[in-house]
Amino acid sequence: MIGGPPPGGCPLARIRGMKAAVRARYGPPDVVSIAEVDRPVVKDGDVLVKVHATTVNRTDCAARAAKPFIWRFITGLVTPKVPVLGTEFAGEVEAVGRDVTAVKPGDRVFGYNDDGFGAHAQYMTASPKVALALVPEGLSYEEVVAGTEGSHYALSLLRSARITAGKSVLVYGATGAIGSAAVQLLKNEGADVTAVCATEHLDLVAELGADRVVDYTTTDFTKDERAYDAVLDAVGKTTFGRCRRLLKPRGIFVASDVGPGSQNLFLALVTPLLGGRRVHFPIPKDDPGMARYFKELIEAGKFRPVIDRRYPLDEILEAHRYVESGRKVGNVVITVSHPEEPAS
């Protein structure tokens, strides 16, 4: 989960060369640089993907900086064990291990790998047991690559709150990767959606399906007179304390981040025991079914990843800076070129 315990590392046995964005220490965007490294080795249960597109997201920035500090307990206490970040990927299957039957060389795939990162490179390995699906016909790698990270967090928030048709939901941070996906997924479920965003994004959020939009630059959304079945904090910038009055007596505040002082971890344990309004801090499930679910939604025209900017891999440092600025709308895509291809 963003801001929470990170995934584990991945094997570093490598052969041949490739270009990758690497970091050898924790810190600001400047710790990331482009370097030539060895290509991943394909093990029995692996899929080797020739990456054509990836993203830089909040998870990458949190892991890069090790903020909160809890990241260090799994990714390395002093120095990071995982040099290449990147969770989302889209590209062509280059090779498969002998135990892999779900995909074959030449397949166009996209997915999400938080079991070791590795997507900020020309090649990466992933297990088909994680989120992996075929790219829908007629769509480019860049169009689908942002279809799993923010959206699977959004899906876990909805499922945790058990949102069904007719439920009223307020989405705080409706223009981020999680929030823009949440608005669309909520409308697919038939929920009544109030979205909170800035003035310049009111039209975008309405196009995504929000029934009502609140401009937080002119209105204090916490003083809304409506009561909601759920409030989704999609950006980790508000608290249960601020939003409690917006909830119905059995309403749920669903957090996408640990919150100030990691309070949401504590509140998720305590509030369900007290009755009344409560906090949920769901841990998303990553599996092929999740990736196929979003593939089907994309094919049906029921979900589209919102893309803000595109950068070539060589400019990924600027992408980190932009994502960390908090100004991005939806997702930031990184295009990855290969020697036989023109540069992006």
N, C-alpha and C positions, 0 to 999 in steps of 0.2 A: 504494500500500500504506500502511496505517496506520503513521504514524511515519516513512515513507520519502518519496521524491520525490513531490510532489503533482502534480495535473493542471494544465493550462494555463488561461489566462483565457478569457473569452468576450467577444463584441462588446458595447459599451455603448450602441449606438444605440437610442433608446427613443421611444415615442409614448404618449400618454395616461397616466393615473395608476393607481397601485396601492399597496397597503400591503406593506411588506417589512421584514424584520429586516436591518439594515445595520451595518457597522463600517467605520470610516475608518482604523483603526490596529490594530496587533497588540497583544495583551494579554489580561488576564483576562476573565471573562464580562461585566464591566461595560462593555466597549467596544462591546457589542451594544445597539442601540436600535431601536425601531420608527419608521419614517419613511414619508412619501409619496414615491415615486419614479416615474419613467416606466416604462411597460410595455414589455417587450421587443418589438422589431421582428421580424416573421416573414420570414426569408430563404428562398431557393428550396428549400433542403434541410432546413428547420426544421419542427418541430411546436410550436405554441403550446398549452401545457397550462394550463387553469384549475385551479390546485392546490387540492385539498380536504384533503390530509393530507401531512405530511412527517415527518422524524425529526431528532433531534439525536443524533449519534453521536461516537465517538472521533475519526473523521476530521475532523469539523467543529471539534471542540475543538483538535485539533493544528494545523489550518489557521488557526484564529482566533488562537492564541497564537504561531504560528510556532515550535513546538517539536516536533522538533529544528530547529535553525537552517536546515537544508538546505531547508526549505519556502520560505524567502525567495528562493532563487535562481530560482524559477519564478513564484511568486505576487507577487513584488515585494520588492526588497532592503530598502527603507526603509519604504514604505507598501504595503498590499495593493492589487493591481490588481483583485481580485474583491471587490466590496463585499457581495454577497449570498451567503451560504453555503447549504448544504443539498444533499445528494447524492440522497437518496431522495424520490420523489414519487408521488402517486396523485391522479388527477383526470380531468377531461373535456377531450378535444381541442377546443379553441376554433377553431383554424384551422391549415391546413397550407400549406407552400410549394408552388409548382407542380411541383417534382420529387418530391414525396412521394406514394406510392401505398399504403404499408403500412397506414396508418390514415387515418381521415376524421373531420371534425368530428362531435362527438356521441359518439364512442367513449370508453368508460371504460378508462383505461390506468393502469398503474403501471410504475415503472422506477427506474433508477439512472443518474445523470449525474455522473460525476467529470471530465467534460471542460468545466469551467467552473462547476460548482455551480449556484446560482440557485434552489433549491427552497424556500427560506425566504421565500416571497413568494406573493402571490395569483395571479401568472402567471409562467411561465417558458418558455423555449424549450429544446428538446432535439432532437438528431438521431435519427431512427428507426434509425440505424446503431449507436447505443449500446444499452444494455439497456432494452428497451421491450416490454411485452406487454399484452394485454387483461386486465382484471380478471375473474377467474372469476365465473360467474353465482352470484348469491345472497350474495356477500360484499361488505362495505362497503369504502370506501377505507381506513378506519382499520385494518381487519383485514389488508389485504395490503400496506400501504405499507412495512412493515418486512421485506418478504420478499426483498430483493435485496442490501443492503449487507453486513451481517455474514455472510449466507449465501453470498455469492459469494466472500468471503475464505475461508470455511470450505471451500468446494468446491475452491478453488485449493490449499489445504493438503492435502486428501485426494488430489487428483490428482497433486500433486508427490511425495507419498510412495507413490503407486501402491497405495493400499489396496484390497484385494480380500477376498472372503469368507474368513473364518477367520483373518485377520490380527488381532493383538492391538495395541490402541492405547490410550494413556493421554491423556486430554484435561485439561489444566490450565487452570482458568478456565472450567468447563463451564456457567456460568450467564450469561455475557455474550452479546452479540449473535452473536459468532463461535462461542463454545463451545456455546451451546444449539443452534445450527444444526448444528455439527459432530457432536454426539452423534446427532442424528436422521439426518443423511446417512450417518454410519458404519453405523448399524443398517440403513439401506436397502441398504448394500453387503454386509451379512452379517458385519461385523467384530465382534470381541469387544471391548467398550468398558468401560474403567475411567474414571470421571469424578471429578475433584477439585473440591470445592466446600465451602462453609461449612455448619454444622449446620442452619441454618434452611432450606436449599435442597435437602436430601437427597431429600425426597419428589418435588420438581419434577424433579430430574435423573433419578430412577428412572422417572418418568412419561414422560420424553422417550425412554427406551429403554436407559439405561445398564445393563450387566450387573452392574456393581460400582461402588460409590460410596465414595470416601475423603473423610473430613471433615478438612480441613487444619487446623482449629482444635484438633483433638485428636491428630492423627497427622501425622508428618513423611512426606509422600508420597515423598520422595526415598530413604527407607529401605525402600521396598517390596521384598519378596524376589522379586517377579515380574520377568520380562524381557519387553520389548515390542518389536514390530516398528517402532513409531513412537511418539514423544511429541509431541503438538501443544500448543504454548504459545499459547493462544487470547487471552491478555490481555497479553502482553509483560512479564510480571513474574517470570520465572525465566530460567535460562540453560542453555546446553549443558553447561557445567561441572558444574552441580548435577544435571542429569538424565542425564549420560552413563552412569552405572552402571545406570540403568534399561533401557538399550537392549541389544538382542541384538547380537552381533558386527558385523552389517551393518545395524543399526538406524538410523533417521533421526529427528533432532530437527528439527521443522518450526516455524519462527518466524513469528509474525504481526507482529513489530515488529523494528526494527533492533537493539534491545537496548542495554545499557549501553555507552557509548562506540562505538555503531554496530558492535559486534563481530560481529553476525550477517552483515553484509555481507561482512566479511573471511572469517569461518569458512565461509560458503557457497561461497566461491571455493577455499579451501585444503583443507578436510576431504575433498572427493571425490578429491583427488589423493593422499591419504595411505592410502586404503583403510580398511576398518573402519567405525566409526561416523562419521556425517557430519551436516552441517547443511544444510537447505534453507531458502531465503528466497524463496518464489515470488512472482512478479508476476502478479496475476489478470488474466484476459482479460474485457473488457467488450464484449458484443455482444448482439444480439436473441436469439440462441440461448440465452444464459444466462438471460435473463428468462423466456423461454418454458419453459425447463427447470423453473424454480421454480414457474411457473404450473401446470404439469402435476402437480408433486408436491403442491401445495396442493389442487388439484382432486381428486387421488386420496387425500387424507387422509394422505399420507406425510410432510408437513412443515407445521409451523405456526410462524409467527414468535411468539416469546414477547414479550409487551408488559408492561412494568412500570408506566409512568405515561403519562398524557395531559395535555398542556397546550394552551391556546389560543395562537395566534400572539402575542397581546399579552403572554403570560407566558413567552416563549421564553428570556428572561434566566434565569429560575429553572430552566428545563430545562438550560441550559448548566451552571449551578452544580451541579445534581444529577448530570449525567453526569460532570462533572469530579471529583466526590466519590469516584468509584469504587465507589459502592454500588448502582448500577443492576443489575437482573436482566433480561437480554434487551434490549429496546429501549424508547426513549422517543419517543412519538408526539406530533406537533404537529398540532392541527386548525386548519384555515384557513377562516374564514368570508368571505362576500362581501356586498356591500351589500344584495342582495335576500334574503339569508338571515339568520336570527337569529344573534346572536353565540354563540360556543361557551361 
